[in-house]
Amino acid sequence: MLSTFTSYQLIARDIPKAIDRIEAEPITKRDTDYYLANIGSVKSIDDFVKNDRLFKYAMKAFGLGDMAYAKAFMVKALKEGVSDSDSFANKLSDKRYAEFVSAFNFAALGPNATSYNSAQQGVTNNYGLQVSVGPSQNGFTYYKGETSYYLSNISNVKSIDDLMGNDRLLTYAMAAFGLDADAEPAATVRAMLEGGVTDPNSPANTSTNKGYAAFVAAFDFAQYGDQATARDAVQQAVPKAVIGGTGLLLVKPTAQYIKGEADYYAANISKVKSIEDLLKDKRLLTFAMAAYGLDASTQTTKQIRTMLTGGVADPLSPANLLTDKSYANFVTAFNFAQYGDQTTTRDAVLKTTPKLYTTESSLGLIKPNADAVQAETSYYLANIIKVKSVDDLMADSRLYNYALSASGLDPATTNKDLVRDVLEGGVRDPASVANKLSNKAYARLATSLNFEAYGEAATTRSPSQQPVADKYMRQTLEEDAGKTNEGVRLALYFERKASTITNWYDVLADTALASVVRTAIGLPDSFAAADIDKQAQAFEAKLDLTDFTDPAKLEKFLTRFTSLWEINHPTSTAQTSIGVLFAQPTTVGISTDLMMAMQKLRF
């Protein structure tokens, strides 16, 4: 019979090959095929525990096969989940229960528990959340209102006097360049604008505050005169800079969606001749109201009709009485009370409204509607499973934009090289790029699309499917080894769990791990009855926990364990412990060379 050390080495030197042998066994293959074919159909805890074959397979995979009978116990753990640190599974000292519940997380994922994939459901859930939460963030209403005002009025500014005469526009414009209009003397602002930026010695160019040069370059009346505010630097760059500096995380609809809505509006708005016509076409109504900061889906038809009917000529009209001027702006543009069936022929409707909608949508100030979210989500789910690498993701701009938006990142302003570094580095290493960045959105992205940890399986892997089957194979391998030599099973188990050990109490909470450590440092089994803190101190005095994350040091540790286990539990009853020291290598006992090497190991 082979020694403990030799038996362990034969398996440990090529564990994948050993698992392949286990996987090929007819009974194991049949049970695994059944599990993988049926676990995705399980939609509740009751479904799970009632299917004895699936439940027992799953329990064994986590080393809980002996507890498969305790279904009421497991139902309690599954119902409470693991999100709460005080949940039943989390309070159990045996962490295998928490691991099991994490894999079958019905409490958090409901019917998706057995099919959940972070790159699929995780990202799409976050995308929907980002769409709905973004516009409700603190400050959104203020910035949306100020942006709408700016976009509606900046084209009317034809000179420095016009800009200086409108405090609201001036404040917004200067904020885009990090300048505080209230803190800057009006004379200084005027001098900067009048001097322009063509002359290297102009006030703006010589100012120590470089924000002035950027501000004047955008509002360069000295060079462009009354056309200064018609340029993209004023019309588009300024609001983008303001929104970009707010810290608001807004999901922007795609360019195709914006164009589609704008095209529909342009083709159909002229057909609208009355308030009732506008109310009947929900798509036109949604577009028109969104341009002025209103969500048609949250307003009743009666309320909208009341506002439009009242007009804005009377200071006491319903729209004018509201503190929020969004309705007043909307009614001013669609002023059926004053213009009747000619309302939709005016520039306010034909030009200003679509311009506001398009610009504000591209800024993220108008969230995509439910149809747009569904269209993007459907495309994402249909195609993300084809993505096998970071390169694949970055090659599809639609998938890339969706994934970044779901994590709270703006695809238009986020550096692609940084995204690549984040995804390739993953989150397992505390020193990875994602973990070191202060913006935790990057860590969310790397966690949901975890190519570093799961490779090609990142977008299809479900914790309750193939990973459970993999655990089952490893568990079966260890159990089969334990049938002939318990020391080999313990060594294989320790090798598997070593990287997850964070403190000595983790070891003491697991009788198998504790047994390995006691054997390796020469402590009797009776030491397990000692005070828990004294046990931890004894372990710490002999071993360095970080050695378990170093493959070479871990191998050295397990060599010592298997050698000492062989002395205490000889595989050949014909040999004494003394005989083992001088036995021939490989076939019986352990070699003299091995024992000499073992004696040199320091712990």
C-alpha positions in Angstrom: 0.0 0.0 0.0 1.3 3.5 -0.9 2.3 5.8 1.9 0.2 8.9 2.8 2.8 11.2 1.3 3.1 9.2 -2.0 -0.7 8.8 -2.4 -1.2 12.5 -1.9 1.5 13.4 -4.3 0.1 11.2 -7.0 -3.1 13.1 -6.9 -1.8 16.6 -6.1 0.7 16.7 -8.9 -2.2 16.7 -11.5 -5.5 17.3 -9.8 -7.3 18.1 -13.1 -6.4 14.7 -14.4 -7.6 13.0 -11.3 -10.9 14.9 -11.5 -11.3 13.9 -15.1 -11.1 10.2 -13.9 -13.8 10.9 -11.3 -16.0 12.7 -13.9 -15.8 9.8 -16.3 -17.1 7.3 -13.8 -20.6 6.2 -15.0 -22.5 7.0 -11.8 -20.9 10.4 -11.3 -21.4 11.3 -15.0 -25.1 10.3 -14.8 -25.7 12.3 -11.6 -23.9 15.4 -13.0 -25.7 15.3 -16.3 -29.0 15.2 -14.5 -28.0 18.1 -12.2 -26.9 20.4 -15.0 -29.9 19.6 -17.1 -32.4 20.3 -14.3 -31.1 22.8 -11.8 -31.9 25.8 -14.0 -35.6 24.8 -13.8 -35.6 25.2 -10.0 -37.3 28.5 -9.2 -37.9 28.3 -5.5 -36.5 26.8 -2.3 -39.5 24.4 -2.2 -38.7 23.2 -5.7 -35.1 22.7 -4.6 -35.6 20.6 -1.5 -38.4 18.6 -3.0 -36.1 17.3 -5.7 -34.1 14.9 -3.6 -31.6 14.0 -6.3 -30.7 17.7 -7.1 -30.6 18.7 -3.4 -28.3 15.8 -2.4 -26.0 16.5 -5.3 -25.7 20.1 -4.3 -25.2 19.3 -0.6 -22.4 16.9 -1.3 -20.7 19.4 -3.6 -20.3 21.7 -0.5 -19.2 18.8 1.7 -22.6 18.8 3.4 -23.8 15.4 2.2 -24.2 14.1 5.7 -26.7 16.9 6.4 -28.9 16.3 3.3 -31.6 14.8 5.6 -31.9 18.1 7.6 -34.1 19.8 5.0 -35.9 22.1 7.5 -32.5 23.3 8.8 -31.4 24.1 5.2 -34.7 25.8 4.3 -34.2 28.1 7.2 -30.7 29.0 6.0 -31.8 29.5 2.4 -34.8 31.7 3.4 -32.6 34.1 5.4 -29.9 34.3 2.8 -26.5 35.8 3.4 -27.0 39.5 2.9 -27.6 40.1 6.6 -24.5 39.4 8.7 -26.9 38.1 11.4 -28.6 35.6 9.1 -28.8 32.0 10.2 -26.1 30.8 7.7 -23.7 33.6 8.6 -24.0 32.9 12.3 -23.0 29.3 11.9 -19.4 28.6 12.7 -19.2 26.1 9.8 -18.7 28.4 6.8 -19.8 25.7 4.3 -23.4 26.6 5.0 -22.9 30.3 4.0 -21.1 29.2 0.9 -24.0 26.9 0.0 -26.5 29.7 0.5 -24.4 32.1 -1.5 -24.5 29.7 -4.4 -28.2 29.1 -4.1 -29.2 32.7 -3.1 -33.0 32.5 -3.4 -33.3 35.1 -0.7 -31.7 37.8 -2.9 -32.3 36.5 -6.4 -35.6 34.7 -6.2 -36.5 32.6 -9.2 -33.2 33.6 -10.9 -31.1 32.0 -8.2 -30.3 28.9 -10.2 -29.5 30.8 -13.4 -28.0 34.0 -12.1 -24.9 35.3 -13.9 -23.4 38.6 -12.8 -22.6 39.6 -16.4 -26.2 38.9 -17.5 -28.8 39.5 -14.8 -26.4 41.4 -12.6 -25.6 44.0 -15.3 -29.2 44.4 -16.6 -30.5 44.8 -13.0 -28.0 47.6 -12.4 -28.7 49.2 -15.8 -32.4 49.5 -14.9 -31.6 50.8 -11.5 -29.2 53.3 -12.9 -31.8 54.6 -15.3 -34.4 55.0 -12.6 -32.1 56.3 -9.8 -30.0 58.7 -11.9 -32.6 61.4 -12.4 -33.6 61.2 -8.7 -30.2 62.1 -7.4 -29.8 65.2 -5.3 -29.2 68.2 -7.5 -30.7 66.7 -10.7 -33.7 68.9 -10.8 -31.6 72.0 -10.3 -29.0 71.2 -13.0 -31.7 70.1 -15.4 -33.6 73.3 -14.9 -30.4 75.4 -15.3 -29.4 73.5 -18.4 -32.8 73.8 -20.0 -32.7 77.5 -19.3 -29.2 77.8 -20.8 -30.0 75.9 -23.9 -33.2 77.8 -24.5 -31.7 81.2 -24.1 -28.0 81.2 -25.0 -28.7 81.6 -28.7 -30.2 85.0 -27.9 -26.9 86.3 -26.5 -25.2 88.3 -29.2 -22.7 90.3 -27.2 -20.7 90.6 -24.0 -23.4 93.0 -22.7 -26.1 90.4 -23.3 -24.1 87.7 -21.4 -23.1 90.1 -18.6 -26.7 91.3 -18.4 -28.1 87.8 -17.6 -26.7 86.6 -14.3 -28.3 83.1 -14.7 -26.6 82.4 -18.0 -23.3 83.9 -16.9 -23.2 81.8 -13.7 -23.9 78.6 -15.7 -21.4 79.5 -18.4 -18.6 80.3 -16.0 -19.3 77.2 -13.9 -18.4 75.0 -16.9 -14.9 76.3 -16.6 -14.6 76.1 -12.8 -15.2 79.8 -12.3 -17.6 81.3 -9.7 -19.4 84.3 -11.2 -20.4 85.5 -7.7 -16.8 85.6 -6.6 -15.4 87.3 -9.7 -15.7 91.1 -10.1 -17.9 92.0 -13.0 -15.2 94.4 -14.3 -12.7 91.5 -14.4 -15.0 89.2 -16.3 -15.7 91.9 -18.8 -12.0 92.7 -19.3 -11.3 89.0 -19.9 -14.1 88.7 -22.5 -13.2 91.9 -24.3 -9.5 90.9 -24.5 -10.2 87.6 -26.2 -7.5 84.9 -26.5 -5.9 85.7 -29.9 -3.3 87.9 -28.2 -0.9 85.9 -26.0 -0.8 88.9 -23.7 -4.5 89.3 -23.3 -5.9 89.3 -19.7 -7.3 85.8 -20.1 -4.1 84.4 -21.4 -1.9 86.0 -18.7 -4.3 85.1 -15.8 -2.9 82.6 -13.4 -6.4 81.0 -13.4 -6.4 79.0 -16.6 -10.1 78.6 -16.4 -10.4 82.1 -17.7 -8.6 81.3 -21.0 -10.9 78.3 -21.5 -14.0 80.4 -20.8 -13.0 83.2 -23.1 -12.0 80.8 -25.8 -15.6 79.4 -25.8 -17.3 82.8 -25.5 -14.9 84.5 -27.9 -16.9 87.6 -28.8 -13.7 89.4 -29.7 -13.2 87.0 -32.6 -16.7 85.7 -33.5 -18.9 88.7 -32.6 -22.7 88.0 -32.6 -22.0 84.4 -33.8 -20.0 83.5 -30.7 -22.9 81.7 -29.0 -23.9 79.7 -32.1 -20.8 77.6 -31.9 -20.5 74.1 -30.5 -18.1 75.3 -27.9 -21.0 77.2 -26.4 -24.0 75.2 -27.4 -22.7 71.7 -26.6 -19.4 71.8 -24.7 -20.6 74.1 -21.9 -23.6 72.0 -20.8 -21.5 68.8 -21.1 -18.8 70.4 -18.8 -21.4 71.5 -16.3 -23.1 68.1 -16.1 -19.8 66.3 -16.1 -18.7 68.2 -13.1 -21.7 67.5 -11.0 -20.9 63.9 -10.2 -24.3 62.8 -11.3 -24.3 59.3 -12.8 -26.8 59.4 -15.6 -27.6 56.8 -18.2 -27.8 58.3 -21.6 -30.0 56.9 -24.4 -28.2 55.8 -27.5 -27.7 58.1 -30.5 -29.9 55.8 -32.5 -32.7 56.1 -30.0 -32.5 59.9 -29.8 -32.5 60.2 -33.6 -35.5 57.9 -33.9 -37.5 59.9 -31.4 -36.5 63.2 -33.0 -37.3 61.9 -36.5 -40.8 60.7 -35.3 -41.4 64.1 -33.7 -40.4 66.0 -36.9 -42.6 63.9 -39.1 -45.7 64.1 -37.0 -45.8 67.3 -34.9 -47.2 69.4 -37.7 -50.3 67.1 -37.7 -51.1 68.3 -34.1 -53.7 71.1 -34.2 -55.1 71.0 -30.7 -54.5 70.0 -27.1 -56.4 66.7 -27.7 -54.3 65.8 -30.7 -51.2 66.1 -28.6 -52.7 64.1 -25.7 -53.7 61.3 -28.1 -50.1 60.7 -29.4 -48.3 59.5 -26.3 -44.9 59.4 -28.2 -45.2 63.0 -29.3 -46.4 64.1 -25.8 -43.6 62.2 -24.1 -41.0 63.9 -26.4 -42.4 67.4 -26.0 -42.7 67.3 -22.2 -39.3 65.7 -21.7 -37.7 68.6 -23.6 -38.9 70.8 -20.8 -38.1 68.5 -17.9 -41.4 66.8 -17.5 -42.1 63.0 -17.4 -45.4 62.4 -19.2 -45.7 58.9 -17.6 -46.0 60.5 -14.1 -48.6 63.1 -15.1 -52.3 62.5 -15.5 -54.0 63.4 -18.8 -56.3 65.7 -16.8 -53.4 67.6 -15.2 -51.6 68.1 -18.6 -54.9 69.3 -20.2 -55.5 71.7 -17.3 -52.0 73.2 -17.7 -52.2 73.6 -21.5 -55.7 75.0 -21.4 -54.8 77.6 -18.9 -51.9 79.0 -21.0 -49.4 81.5 -19.6 -50.9 84.9 -20.4 -52.6 85.0 -17.0 -50.1 85.2 -14.1 -52.6 83.1 -12.1 -52.8 80.3 -14.6 -52.1 76.8 -13.3 -48.7 76.6 -15.0 -47.6 80.0 -13.7 -48.7 79.2 -10.2 -46.3 76.3 -9.9 -42.9 77.0 -8.2 -41.2 74.6 -10.7 -41.2 76.5 -14.0 -40.9 73.4 -16.1 -44.7 73.4 -16.9 -44.6 77.1 -17.6 -41.8 76.6 -20.2 -43.7 73.6 -21.7 -47.0 75.6 -22.0 -45.1 78.6 -23.4 -43.9 76.5 -26.3 -47.1 74.6 -26.8 -49.4 77.6 -26.2 -52.6 76.4 -27.7 -54.5 78.9 -25.5 -52.9 81.7 -27.5 -52.0 80.3 -30.9 -54.7 77.6 -31.4 -54.2 75.4 -34.4 -51.1 77.4 -35.5 -49.2 76.4 -32.3 -47.2 73.7 -33.9 -46.0 75.9 -36.8 -43.9 78.1 -34.4 -40.1 77.8 -34.0 -40.6 77.1 -30.3 -42.2 73.8 -31.3 -40.4 73.0 -34.5 -36.9 74.0 -33.6 -36.4 74.8 -29.9 -38.2 71.7 -28.6 -36.3 69.1 -30.6 -33.1 70.9 -30.0 -33.7 70.8 -26.2 -34.7 67.2 -26.4 -31.7 66.1 -28.4 -29.1 68.0 -26.4 -30.5 67.1 -23.0 -30.8 63.4 -24.0 -27.2 63.3 -25.0 -26.3 64.9 -21.6 -28.3 62.2 -19.8 -30.8 64.7 -18.5 -33.6 62.9 -20.3 -33.6 59.3 -19.3 -34.4 56.7 -22.0 -38.0 55.5 -21.8 -39.1 51.9 -20.9 -39.1 50.8 -24.5 -35.5 52.1 -25.0 -34.3 50.3 -21.9 -36.0 47.1 -23.0 -34.5 47.3 -26.5 -30.9 47.9 -25.1 -31.4 45.1 -22.5 -32.7 42.6 -25.1 -29.7 43.4 -27.3 -27.3 43.0 -24.4 -28.7 39.7 -23.2 -28.8 38.3 -26.7 -25.1 39.1 -27.3 -23.2 39.2 -24.0 -23.1 35.4 -23.9 -21.0 35.5 -27.1 -18.4 37.7 -25.4 -15.4 35.5 -24.3 -12.8 38.2 -23.5 -12.2 41.8 -22.8 -11.4 42.4 -26.4 -14.8 41.0 -27.5 -16.6 43.4 -25.1 -14.7 46.4 -26.3 -15.2 45.5 -29.9 -19.0 45.9 -29.5 -19.7 49.5 -28.6 -23.3 48.9 -27.8 -22.5 46.1 -25.3 -19.6 48.2 -23.9 -21.7 51.3 -23.4 -24.5 49.3 -21.7 -22.1 47.6 -19.3 -20.4 50.8 -18.3 -23.7 52.7 -17.9 -24.9 49.9 -15.6 -21.9 50.4 -13.4 -22.4 54.1 -13.2 -19.7 55.1 -15.7 -20.1 57.4 -18.6 -18.9 55.6 -21.8 -18.3 58.9 -23.5 -15.8 60.2 -20.9 -14.3 57.0 -19.4 -10.9 56.2 -20.7 -10.9 52.9 -22.6 -7.4 52.0 -21.7 -8.3 52.3 -18.0 -11.4 50.2 -18.5 -9.2 47.5 -20.1 -6.8 47.6 -17.2 -9.7 47.3 -14.8 -11.2 44.3 -16.5 -7.9 42.5 -17.0 -6.9 43.1 -13.4 -10.1 41.9 -11.9 -10.9 42.3 -8.2 -9.2 39.3 -6.5 -6.0 41.1 -5.9 -6.4 44.0 -3.3 -3.7 45.8 -5.3 -5.6 45.5 -8.7 -6.4 48.7 -10.6 -10.1 48.4 -9.9 -9.6 48.0 -6.1 -7.1 50.9 -5.9 -9.4 53.4 -7.7 -11.4 55.6 -5.4 -14.4 55.4 -7.8 -15.9 52.1 -6.8 -17.9 52.0 -10.1 -14.8 50.4 -11.6 -14.8 47.6 -9.0 -18.5 47.0 -9.7 -17.7 46.7 -13.4 -14.8 44.3 -12.8 -16.9 42.2 -10.5 -19.8 41.9 -12.9 -17.6 41.1 -15.9 -15.0 39.1 -14.1 -12.9 37.9 -17.0 -9.8 37.8 -14.8 -11.3 35.1 -12.5 -13.5 33.2 -14.9 -12.0 33.7 -18.4 -14.3 32.7 -21.3 -17.0 31.6 -18.8 -17.4 35.0 -17.3 -20.5 35.9 -19.2 -22.2 32.5 -18.9 -21.1 31.1 -15.6 -23.8 30.6 -13.0 -22.7 29.9 -9.4 -25.3 27.2 -9.0 -24.6 25.3 -12.2 -21.2 24.3 -13.5 -19.3 25.6 -10.4 -21.4 23.3 -8.2 -20.6 20.4 -10.5 -16.9 21.3 -10.2 -17.2 21.3 -6.5 -19.0 18.0 -6.6 -16.1 16.4 -8.6 -13.5 17.8 -6.2 -15.5 16.6 -3.2 -15.9 13.1 -4.7 -12.2 13.0 -5.4 -11.4 13.8 -1.7 -14.0 11.3 -0.4 -12.7 8.5 -2.6 -9.1 9.2 -1.4 -10.4 9.1 2.2 -11.8 5.7 1.8 -8.3 4.3 1.7 -6.4 6.9 3.5 -8.0 9.7 5.6 -4.7 11.6 5.7 -4.8 12.0 1.9 -8.3 13.4 2.1 -7.3 15.8 4.8 -4.3 17.0 2.8 -6.4 17.5 -0.4 -9.0 19.4 1.6 -6.5 21.6 3.2 -4.9 22.3 -0.2 -8.3 23.4 -1.5 -9.2 25.6 1.4 -5.7 27.1 2.2 -6.1 30.3 0.1 -9.4 31.2 1.9 -7.9 31.1 5.4 -7.7 34.6 6.8 -7.2 33.9 10.6 -6.6 31.0 12.9 -10.1 31.1 14.1 -11.2 30.1 10.6 -9.0 27.0 11.0 -10.3 26.2 14.5 -13.9 26.5 13.3 -13.2 23.7 10.8 -12.3 20.4 12.5 -10.6 19.0 9.4 -8.3 22.1 9.0 -7.5 22.1 12.7 -6.6 18.4 12.6 -4.1 19.0 9.8 -2.4 21.9 11.6 -2.2 20.0 14.9 -0.6 17.1 13.2 1.9 19.2 11.3 3.1 21.0 14.4 3.1 17.9 16.6 0.2 18.6 18.9 -2.0 15.8 20.1 -5.7 15.5 19.2 -6.5 16.2 22.9 -5.2 19.8 22.4 -8.5 20.5 20.6 -10.2 20.6 24.1 -8.0 23.5 25.2 -9.2 27.1 25.3 -9.9 28.4 21.8 -7.6 31.5 22.2 -4.8 29.3 23.5 -5.1 27.1 20.5 -5.0 30.1 18.2 -1.9 31.4 20.0 -0.2 28.0 19.7 -0.8 27.9 15.9 0.4 31.4 15.4 3.6 30.7 17.3 4.5 27.9 15.0 3.1 29.0 11.6 2.8 32.0 9.4 -0.7 32.3 7.8 0.7 33.9 4.7 2.6 30.7 3.9 -0.7 29.1 2.9 -1.1 31.5 0.0 2.4 30.6 -1.3 2.3 27.4 -3.4 5.8 26.4 -2.6 5.4 26.9 1.2 2.0 25.2 1.2 3.5 22.2 -0.5 6.3 22.1 2.1 3.7 22.3 4.9 1.6 19.5 3.4 4.7 17.3 3.0 5.3 17.7 6.7 1.7 16.9 7.5 1.5 13.7 5.3 4.8 12.5 6.6 3.8 12.9 10.3 0.4 11.5 9.5 2.1 8.4 8.1 4.1 8.0 11.3 1.0 8.3 13.5 -1.2 6.2 11.1 1.0 3.7 9.2 -0.5 2.5 6.0 1.2 -0.9 6.5 0.4 -2.5 9.8 3.4 -4.7 9.4 5.6 -1.8 9.9 6.3 0.1 13.2 6.8 3.8 13.4 10.6 3.3 13.8 10.6 1.0 10.7 8.9 3.7 8.7 12.0 6.0 9.2 14.2 3.5 7.3 11.7 2.1 4.8 12.3 2.0 1.1 10.8 4.9 -0.9 7.4 4.9 -2.8 6.2 1.4 -2.1 6.0 1.4 1.6 6.4 4.0 4.3 8.6 7.0 3.6 12.2 7.2 2.5 15.1 8.2 4.7 15.7 11.2 2.4 12.2 12.3 2.8 12.4 12.1 6.6 15.6 14.0 6.7 14.1 16.7 4.5 11.1 16.8 6.7 13.2 17.3 9.9 14.7 20.5 8.3 11.3 22.1 7.7 10.7 25.0 10.0 7.4 26.2 11.3 
